[in-house]
Amino acid sequence: MIRGVVFFDVDGTLVPRTSSGQHLAGLLGHAEAVREAEAGYAAGTLTNDEVCVIDARGWASRTPAEVRGFLESLPLVDGIAETVAWCRGHRLAPVLATLAWDPVGAYLCDRFGFDRSCGPSLEVADGRYTGEVATYFDELAKRDFARTVATDLGVPPQHCAAIGDSRSDLPLFASVGLAVAFNATEAARAAAHTAATGPDLRAVLPHLTAWQRTLPRAGTPDHGH
């Protein structure tokens, strides 16, 4: 029986001081364009849809297998596996709620055992990326994804927590029982219930520990994934 859900952001949260988009763009050869686009999103002058269009162009002619290989070098904070294990040990479903491209979420789910993820997707034709966006995804879609996951699992919003760092987390922060700003911007810290900093994701565990004690106890162990 699941007692609650913990939603984790990726860029700036699990991926420190940069984003998965910038990391991949550096290997795909369009780093400066993505850096400028993401700065525009952070400043509120570009939408995430506009950032996706700019970034997607740099993926043209590459294969999903190539990108999967690039993700092996993705910089990550310490303590992700241990934090996911802690969530499972307390009957909390660990889920990725992110605006990162869907191959990033899929990679992190496979590597660390998150239940599921969300995000925009890229068009693929004849086994290669075309440079076009297949599906768009923004901060409101991220919040709505989290609501859908909670409903699917039979968990009320107040029994959900969110860990994030920036603009894309604000709608989700307003929708959950606990919002933790982790290595976050000033705006995210102001919108969160509490905050943590450091190079290890386990810095959020004291906050999650106190919060989960307020949740109903699980009636039966959850052996699912």
LUMNU-510791 format. One line per 5 residues: number of its first residue (from 1); their letters; for each residue y, x, z of N, C-alpha, C. Coordinates in pm, whole numbers. Each point is the difference from the previous one (the first is absolute). Layout:
REM residues N
NUM = A = Y/X/Z/Y/X/Z/Y/X/Z | ... .
//
This chain:
REM residues 225
1 = MIRGV = -120/85/0/120/-85/0/125/89/0 | 89/-25/-96/125/76/-9/103/-59/96 | 61/84/80/102/-46/96/139/4/-59 | 23/89/-97/132/17/-58/-6/89/-122 | 115/25/-61/11/85/-118/112/100/23 .
6 = VFFDV = -24/124/-40/106/101/3/26/42/-145 | 123/-21/-46/41/35/-135/71/135/0 | -44/88/-86/57/134/-10/69/19/-135 | 124/45/5/71/42/-121/-56/135/-44 | 24/37/-125/-47/129/-51/114/100/-13 .
11 = DGTLV = 94/-25/-91/103/99/-31/101/13/114 | 15/121/51/87/26/113/-67/-23/134 | -115/-66/0/-74/-29/123/-128/83/5 | -96/-31/-87/-119/85/-9/27/126/-82 | 88/-13/-99/43/114/-82/136/45/53 .
16 = PRTSS = 8/114/69/125/37/68/102/67/-91 | 127/-31/26/115/69/-60/7/-10/-152 | -84/-77/-62/4/-21/-144/-72/-130/-28 | -45/-21/-122/-75/-120/-34/-116/38/-91 | -98/-88/-5/-111/24/-92/51/1/-143 .
21 = GQHLA = 102/-82/-29/57/-3/-133/61/133/-39 | 75/60/92/61/131/-28/-106/108/-13 | -102/-5/85/-107/99/-8/-70/-7/-135 | -36/-121/-41/-68/-14/-129/93/35/-116 | 127/-39/10/95/31/-108/16/150/-18 .
26 = GLLGH = -7/74/112/9/146/-11/-115/58/-79 | -118/-61/10/-117/47/-72/-7/-57/-142 | 61/-118/-18/2/-63/-131/116/48/-87 | 102/62/64/109/60/-76/128/-80/-9 | 20/-97/89/126/-76/-4/58/-17/140 .
31 = AEAVR = -5/106/77/39/-5/141/147/-38/20 | 90/56/-80/142/-24/22/36/-147/-24 | -60/-60/-102/27/-141/-29/-43/-89/115 | -116/30/60/-49/-81/111/82/25/126 | 39/124/23/82/31/117/131/-80/-5 .
36 = EAEAG = 63/-2/-115/126/-73/-14/-22/-151/13 | -108/-50/-57/-28/-143/7/-29/-43/143 | -79/77/73/-31/-37/138/123/9/89 | 88/94/-28/126/7/75/83/-125/-26 | -3/-47/-124/71/-123/-33/-57/-120/73 .
41 = YAAGT = -133/-5/12/-62/-110/75/39/6/147 | -7/119/58/35/16/141/145/-41/27 | 87/25/-98/142/-34/15/29/-145/-35 | -99/-70/-55/19/-139/-35/63/-23/-136 | 10/105/-83/59/-14/-133/-103/-26/-109 .
46 = LTNDE = -128/20/30/-108/-31/-93/-104/-87/72 | -62/-90/-74/-112/-76/55/-127/82/-16 | -105/-40/74/-126/71/-17/-57/-21/-139 | 26/-116/-61/-46/-22/-137/62/102/-95 | 128/29/19/68/98/-87/-56/140/23 .
51 = VCVID = -30/32/126/-61/130/30/-137/11/-69 | -76/-108/4/-133/0/-62/8/28/-150 | 95/-62/-67/15/20/-144/28/147/-31 | 90/60/76/36/141/-21/-120/91/25 | -70/-27/110/-113/85/37/-116/-16/-98 .
56 = ARGWA = -29/-123/-40/-117/-27/-84/4/78/-131 | 118/23/-53/10/72/-128/-65/136/8 | 8/64/115/-53/135/15/-152/5/8 | -64/-116/14/-145/-6/7/-65/-14/-138 | 80/-22/-103/-54/-28/-133/-96/110/-46 .
61 = SRTPA = -115/-41/-49/-107/83/-59/-89/67/104 | 34/-13/128/-85/57/105/-115/-96/31 | -106/53/60/-115/-83/35/-5/-27/150 | -62/-110/41/-17/-27/143/-72/114/72 | -95/65/-67/-72/111/64/93/117/28 .
66 = EVRGF = 92/28/-93/97/108/23/85/-29/123 | 48/-122/10/86/-38/112/-78/5/131 | -124/-45/-3/-83/6/120/-13/145/47 | -15/93/-93/-6/141/37/130/49/62 | 113/-46/-55/130/39/56/15/-50/144 .
71 = LESLP = -59/-113/31/14/-57/134/-71/81/107 | -93/85/-40/-68/85/97/97/94/72 | 114/29/-64/98/91/61/118/-76/63 | -13/-132/12/107/-80/59/26/43/144 | 125/34/36/28/38/139/-8/-123/91 .
76 = LVDGI = -66/16/114/-21/-111/92/25/45/144 | 43/-93/83/12/31/142/-139/18/60 | -5/66/112/-125/14/73/-35/-133/68 | -125/-11/40/-41/-110/86/-28/-133/-67 | -5/-3/-135/-24/-129/-67/-141/-51/30 .
81 = AETVA = -100/84/-17/-139/-43/23/-19/-46/144 | 59/73/93/-15/-34/141/70/-133/32 | 115/-25/-62/72/-124/24/-74/-120/-59 | -58/18/-118/-82/-106/-60/-120/-29/90 | -64/106/51/-114/-18/89/42/-73/128 .
86 = WCRGH = 117/32/53/51/-68/120/17/-149/-28 | 57/-32/-116/18/-141/-36/-133/-72/-2 | -98/60/-64/-131/-65/-10/-64/-14/138 | 19/101/84/-56/-6/135/60/-111/85 | 120/-44/-37/67/-108/73/-1/-131/-78 .
91 = RLAPV = -86/-10/-100/-17/-121/-81/129/-40/-71 | 74/102/-47/122/-21/-77/-25/49/-143 | 24/-83/-98/-24/38/-139/111/92/-49 | -31/122/-45/102/90/-54/20/-25/-150 | 122/-33/-38/30/-40/-138/123/77/-49 .
96 = LATLA = 0/41/-126/116/66/-60/92/-105/-61 | 126/-2/42/102/-86/-58/107/92/-57 | 2/16/-131/77/107/-62/53/-40/-137 | 104/69/-43/51/-13/-137/-48/115/-88 | -88/85/53/-57/108/-81/-89/-61/-109 .
101 = WDPVG = -16/73/-110/-86/-46/-108/-141/-29/51 | -68/-97/-61/-131/-40/53/-105/111/1 | 3/100/-90/-98/108/14/15/78/131 | 123/5/53/25/70/126/-67/-74/115 | 22/-131/6/-63/-79/105/-151/3/-8 .
106 = AYLCD = -53/-7/-123/-146/4/-17/-57/133/49 | 70/109/-30/-44/132/45/-2/9/153 | 105/-48/64/9/8/145/-102/-92/67 | -27/-116/-60/-104/-87/54/-136/69/-7 | -29/63/-112/-128/70/-15/-11/117/97 .
111 = RFGFD = 109/72/18/-4/122/82/-3/-30/149 | 76/-100/44/15/-22/144/-59/-130/51 | -39/-91/-89/-63/-123/45/92/-114/33 | 123/0/-55/84/-119/14/-71/-117/-69 | 24/-120/52/-68/-118/-53/37/-30/-145 .
116 = RSCGP = 129/7/-29/50/-35/-134/142/51/-12 | 56/-13/-120/138/47/-23/65/-89/-106 | 128/24/-22/75/-75/-99/87/99/-77 | 80/-52/-92/91/87/-73/8/-35/-147 | 99/54/-70/12/-24/-144/-112/72/-75 .
121 = SLEVA = -26/-45/-122/-104/64/-80/53/39/-138 | -70/95/-61/38/53/-131/-95/-51/-107 | 53/-20/-118/-81/-45/-113/-90/113/-49 | -125/-34/-26/-97/96/-54/-55/-56/-131 | -5/82/-104/-60/-39/-127/-82/117/-52 .
126 = DGRYT = -122/-30/-44/-89/105/-53/-17/114/99 | -5/-34/130/-28/98/102/116/89/39 | 120/-33/-46/118/81/33/117/-91/39 | 85/52/88/121/-73/34/93/-6/-121 | 63/-116/-21/87/-19/-117/145/39/26 .
131 = GEVAT = 36/13/127/140/23/34/75/-129/30 | -74/-112/5/59/-130/32/-53/-50/134 | 79/-85/64/-40/-62/126/-84/-124/-29 | -114/-11/67/-85/-119/-17/42/-111/95 | 18/33/128/46/-99/98/104/64/91 .
136 = YFDEL = 103/-77/29/107/47/87/-27/-43/144 | 67/70/94/-24/-27/141/121/52/77 | 63/-86/81/117/44/76/-20/-27/148 | 107/21/78/-12/-10/145/-33/-143/47 | 43/-101/-75/-34/-137/37/-146/-30/-34 .
141 = AKRDF = -49/56/-110/-141/-15/-33/-87/70/103 | 50/111/52/-71/74/105/-14/-87/125 | 107/-64/40/-6/-92/115/-97/-115/-28 | 7/-56/-121/-86/-113/-35/-147/42/-6 | -27/122/-47/-136/53/2/-52/3/143 .
146 = ARTVA = 82/50/93/-42/8/140/-28/-138/56 | 83/-97/-33/-23/-136/48/-133/-56/-53 | -28/29/-127/-124/-47/-61/-122/64/66 | 9/131/26/-110/70/67/-25/-62/137 | 108/-22/75/-15/-57/133/-66/-138/-6 .
151 = TDLGV = 45/-81/-95/-59/-133/-16/-148/10/-35 | -33/90/-92/-140/18/-40/-89/39/119 | 57/79/91/-77/48/115/10/-93/120 | 77/-109/-13/14/-94/109/84/53/115 | 98/85/-33/84/65/102/143/-52/-11 .
156 = PPQHC = 60/-49/108/140/-45/-5/95/118/-13 | 120/-23/-55/94/111/-21/32/79/126 | 4/-65/114/34/71/124/-111/93/45 | -117/-12/-60/-111/90/30/-12/110/-106 | 109/21/-73/7/107/-100/105/102/42 .
161 = AAIGD = -25/126/-35/96/107/23/26/70/-132 | 116/63/-12/35/74/-122/58/135/38 | -45/103/-70/50/136/19/69/41/-129 | 129/33/6/72/35/-121/124/81/29 | 76/29/-105/110/96/18/130/-34/-71 .
166 = SRSDL = 2/-99/-91/120/-11/-82/23/-140/-54 | 86/-9/-101/47/-128/-54/-114/-94/-35 | -105/49/-61/-106/-89/-47/-78/-65/115 | 18/49/121/-72/-55/115/75/-109/73 | 128/-19/-30/81/-90/81/-46/-145/-3 .
171 = PLFAS = -32/-59/-116/-49/-138/4/-130/-15/79 | -89/98/-12/-126/-5/75/26/17/150 | 90/90/36/34/19/141/43/-131/65 | 71/-83/-78/52/-126/55/-107/-108/11 | -121/30/-49/-105/-102/-8/-118/23/92 .
176 = VGLAV = 4/108/79/-117/36/81/33/2/148 | -106/6/81/18/2/145/46/134/53 | -32/108/-71/44/134/40/36/80/-125 | 121/51/-5/46/87/-108/33/137/59 | -68/104/-50/21/136/49/61/83/-112 .
181 = AFNAT = 120/51/23/66/89/-95/-53/142/25 | -62/59/-101/-61/132/14/71/98/-92 | 63/103/60/79/98/-76/94/-73/-96 | 73/-96/55/66/-102/-82/150/23/-19 | 53/-74/-98/143/-5/-23/66/-77/114 .
186 = EAARA = 131/14/9/74/-71/105/-16/-151/-15 | 2/-49/-124/-13/-144/-22/-137/-50/43 | -104/76/-28/-135/-41/40/-15/3/151 | 57/101/64/-6/7/146/71/-119/63 | 113/-39/-59/74/-114/54/-77/-131/-16 .
191 = AAHTA = -81/-9/-105/-75/-123/-27/-131/-7/76 | -47/113/52/-130/6/66/10/-34/148 | -115/-29/59/-5/-24/144/1/131/78 | -55/104/-59/-9/129/66/-14/108/-107 | -1/126/42/-2/109/-97/-81/118/53 .
196 = ATGPD = -50/80/-94/-73/123/32/32/103/-107 | -11/127/38/24/108/-96/-106/108/18 | -10/85/-101/-89/114/9/-87/15/-123 | -77/110/-5/-83/29/-116/-138/-65/4 | -28/-79/105/-133/-58/19/13/-150/20 .
201 = LRAVL = -75/-76/-78/7/-146/7/-40/-53/137 | -76/76/74/-40/-46/132/117/-18/96 | 118/43/-39/119/-26/81/28/-149/16 | -54/-83/-91/23/-145/11/-100/-67/94 | -105/70/39/-106/-64/77/42/-52/137 .
206 = PHLTA = 88/68/74/43/-60/127/65/-138/-19 | 77/-15/-108/63/-130/-27/-104/-105/-39 | -94/40/-85/-107/-92/-40/-89/-36/119 | -24/98/87/-84/-24/117/60/-107/91 | 129/13/28/66/-98/87/1/-138/-65 .
211 = WQRTL = 25/-4/-131/6/-128/-72/-136/-69/-5 | -106/76/-31/-130/-64/-17/-54/-56/131 | 51/49/111/-43/-55/129/47/-144/19 | 100/-41/-78/50/-138/9/-78/-95/-89 | -90/54/-85/-75/-83/-93/-125/-58/66 .
216 = PRAGT = -50/-111/-51/-127/-54/52/-112/102/-19 | -92/0/94/-114/92/-11/-95/-50/-108 | -67/93/-64/-97/-36/-103/-124/-59/64 | -51/-105/-60/-120/-60/55/-125/75/-37 | -1/56/-120/-116/76/-46/49/126/-70 .
221 = PDHGH = -81/106/1/39/123/-70/17/-24/-149 | 94/74/-60/20/-7/-144/-64/123/-63 | -111/-22/-73/-67/111/-64/35/10/-147 | 91/-86/-44/37/3/-142/94/113/-32 | 29/15/-132/87/109/-43/129/-56/-53 .
//
